[in-house]
Amino acid sequence: MEDQPDRRRYTSLRRDAQARETRAEIADAARRLFVAQGWAPTTVRDVAREAGVSVPTVYAAYRNKTGLVWALADAADLSADVSRMLDELEAGSDPRAQLAAMAAYDRRLFERAGDLIMLVREAGRTEPELAELYREGRRQGDQTRVQVFSSWPRGTLRSGLEVPVAVDIYAALCNIDVYTTLTVERAWEPGRVEHWWGETLARELLS
């Protein structure tokens, strides 16, 4: 009988692992359907069928379609390795290197989750919660840039360029539309876009 606690512990761990796997399978199914069919036509029942689970399982895991999209957005941020960007930003104070780190993060995000970002933006035209999700993502990006640009010594930005305008210039250059135009319409490799962003941002923002 001494091994009963260990058995119970491992059973619990296995149950938790299975629950995480189920959540991941549901999320993957939802993303495939949202991208292929669009937000509005895709139902929770469709997601359940695609994932091979019951409809109540989807609701228990994510509450509703909007909850699924929020979870996918969080996963996209992790997949782009935001921790890596923060480590690179903290590694030194060279503005050119910091701009390159932010551009690299944006490249990873758009490369791995660009379809999801465009889906959220489009669905947000009719779904207020998704519109807020899209705006929040943009706000978080702006906040990061404000913190970085404000940390630079006076005179680092081009003469007469204030931090808010520098943030606007960054947003005009590094966004999903520019990335899509260059990679899809102009057949640029993602790495080329990242390099161009880094060089252009340094030229446009730094003195």
Long-range contacts (C-beta under 8 A, 24 or more apart in sequence): 22-51, 22-53, 22-57, 22-61, 23-61, 23-62, 23-71, 25-51, 25-52, 25-53, 26-51, 26-53, 26-57, 26-58, 26-61, 26-62, 26-68, 27-62, 27-68, 27-71, 27-72, 27-75, 30-62, 30-65, 30-68, 30-69, 30-72, 31-72, 31-116, 34-69, 34-116, 34-119, 35-115, 35-116, 35-119, 38-119, 38-122, 38-123, 39-65, 39-69, 39-119, 39-122, 39-123, 39-127, 39-130, 40-123, 40-126, 66-127, 66-129, 66-130, 69-116, 69-119, 69-120, 69-123, 69-130, 69-133, 70-133, 72-113, 72-116, 73-116, 73-120, 73-133, 73-137, 76-109, 76-112, 76-113, 76-116, 76-117, 77-109, 79-108, 79-112, 79-113, 80-105, 80-108, 80-109, 80-112, 80-113, 81-105, 81-108, 89-148, 93-151, 93-152, 95-152, 95-156, 95-202, 95-205, 95-206, 96-198, 96-202, 96-206, 98-148, 99-198, 99-201, 99-202, 99-205, 99-206, 100-198, 102-144, 102-145, 102-148, 102-170, 102-174, 103-174, 103-194, 103-197, 103-198, 103-201, 104-194, 104-198, 106-174, 106-179, 106-194, 106-197, 107-179, 107-190, 107-191, 107-193, 107-194, 107-197, 110-176, 110-179, 110-180, 110-190, 111-190, 114-176, 114-179, 114-180, 117-176, 118-176, 118-180, 121-176, 138-171, 141-171, 142-167, 142-171, 145-170, 145-171, 149-205, 155-207, 156-206, 156-207, 157-205, 157-206, 157-207, 158-204, 158-205, 158-206, 158-207, 159-207, 161-205, 166-205, 169-201, 169-204, 169-205, 170-201, 170-205, 173-197, 173-200, 173-201, 173-204, 174-201
